[in-house]
């Protein structure tokens, strides 16, 4: 049985989608969710779904090996960032090479980098008058949104679309594709 650990910072809709997708799987399960936000809604979702969830602070993540040690004991086959906003530390990336992935709400390399997350991305897409956008699932490396691209899915951006309209289209793409891509990676 393949083991997945999810990192999230906010509401956790992608985390819940992944947990539900693998709930009845014979091949994989989400064994734990970790968050840097002790008030994140993802913690409530995990409680309802009976999935272990822990919150941690910056010291545990960056300055000590506390989070790394939690991951070592969990022994995940894949670490999935689902709305996790902090840059991932090199000590974890070195210990889990090519096992950390992220979903980004744009077609990288466009609209990536520090500060480009959530509505910031959708507003930039609308302001730049893009005609299409999408999601990018990529490996995580030491630079924001620079890891090798695994998968992209596109959607149209109409001239009448608001940033909120774009956000809803992106959310649909994430819900549809993210669990399937995670499953493919686990089955490699």
N, C-alpha and C positions, 0 to 999 in steps of 0.2 A: 504494500500500500504506500503510495507516494504521499509525502507530507508537505503541506503548503502553510507558510506563515505570511500573514498580511500585515502591512504597516498602513495606517490611516490616520488622518488628522481631524476629520470633520464628521459629516452626517453618516457616512459609511454605506451609502447606497450601493457602490461598487463592491464593497466588502460583503454586504449581505447577498448580493447577486452571486458572487463567487461561492460563498458558503452554501447557499441553496442549490447551486448548480452541482456541487460535489457531494451533497448530503446523501444521495442514494447511489453514489458511484462505488464500484468495486475496485477502482484503480487509484483513487486519490481522495484526500479529505483536507479541509482547512482545520489545522490543529490549534491555531492560536492567532490572535489579533493583537498587535502592539500599537499603542498610540502615544504621541507626545502631548496630547491634550486631555487632561484629567476630566474635562467636562464634555468631551466629544460624544455626539449622539451614537457613534459607532459602539460605544460601551453598552448602551441600552439594547441595541440590536443584538449584540453578542450574548447578552444575558438571556434574551428571549429565545435565541437560537441554540443556547447551551454550548457556546464555544468559549474557551478560555480567552480572557482579555486582560491585558496589563497596560498601565500607563507608566511612562518614564519621563525623566527630565533631561535637560541638555547635558548635565554632568554625567549621568549614567550612559548617555548615548555617545558623547564626544570625548570627554576627559578621562573616563574609566572604561573598563571592559565589561561593565555590568550587562549591557544589552547584548554584546557579543557573547557573553557567557550564557545568557538565556537562549540565544540562538543555537549555540553549540549543544546545549542540553536538549533542545527541540529537534535538532538534526534535520532541518528542512531540505527537501529536494528542490524547492523553489521558494524564493522570497518575493512577494508581490507588493509593489507600492500602489495603493489605490487611494489617491487623494492625499498622499503624504507629502508635506511641504518642506521638510528639512533636507539639506544636502546630506547624502549618505556618506558616513566616514570610511576612510580607506581601510582601516583595520577589518571592518566587516566585509568590504568588497574583496579584500585579499583572501580572507578565510573562505568566502563563498564565490569563487570566480565563475562568471557566466551563470549565476544562479539568482541574480537580482534583476527584476524587470519592473517597468513603470508604464503606465498609460498616460499619455499627454493629450490634452484636448485641442490639438492642431496638427497640421501636416508638417512635421519637422523636416527640414531645419527651420522653416518659417515659424515665427512666434514662439520660440523657445528661449531658454536662459533664465537667469535669476529674476525673480519677480513676475515671470510669465506663468500664471496659473489661474484657473477658474475664470471668473468674469473679466479679469485683466486681458486674458487671451481673446475672449469673444468680442470685447470692446475694440481691441486692436484689429481683429479681422474685419469688423464692420467699418471702422474708421479708415482702413486701408482699401475699402471697397473691393474686397476679395469676392470672386464669383464662386469659389469652392473652399471648403475647409474639411476637417475630418479629425480622426484620431490617429495617433502613432503609438504603437506598443514597441518599446525598445529596451535593450539591456542598459543597466545603470553603470556608469563609470564615475570617475572622480570629478567630472564636469557636468553641470546642469544640462540635461537634454542632449547630450553629445554621444551617448552610447549607440552601438549598432542597432539599426532599425530591424525589427522582426516582422512587423505587419502594419499596414495602413489601410484605412477605409475612409472613403470620401462622401461628402454630401454637398448639395448645392447651397449657395448663399444668394438669396434674392436681394435686389436693391432695396426692397421694402422691409427686410428682416432687421429686427432689433438685436442687440446682444443677447437678450433673453430668448429670442427665437432660435438663435444660433446655439445657445446653451442647451435648449431642449433637443435639438437635432443631434448634438454631440452626445448627450446623455443616452439617447436611443442607440447610437452606434456603440457606445461603451457597453450597454446592457446586452446587446446582441453578440458582439464579437469578443469581448475580453475573456469570458469564461472558456470559449472555444479555443482561443489562442493559448491560454494557460494549459488547457487539456492537451493540446498538440505538443507543447514543449515538454510536458511531463511524460508523454508517450514516446518521445524520441529515444 
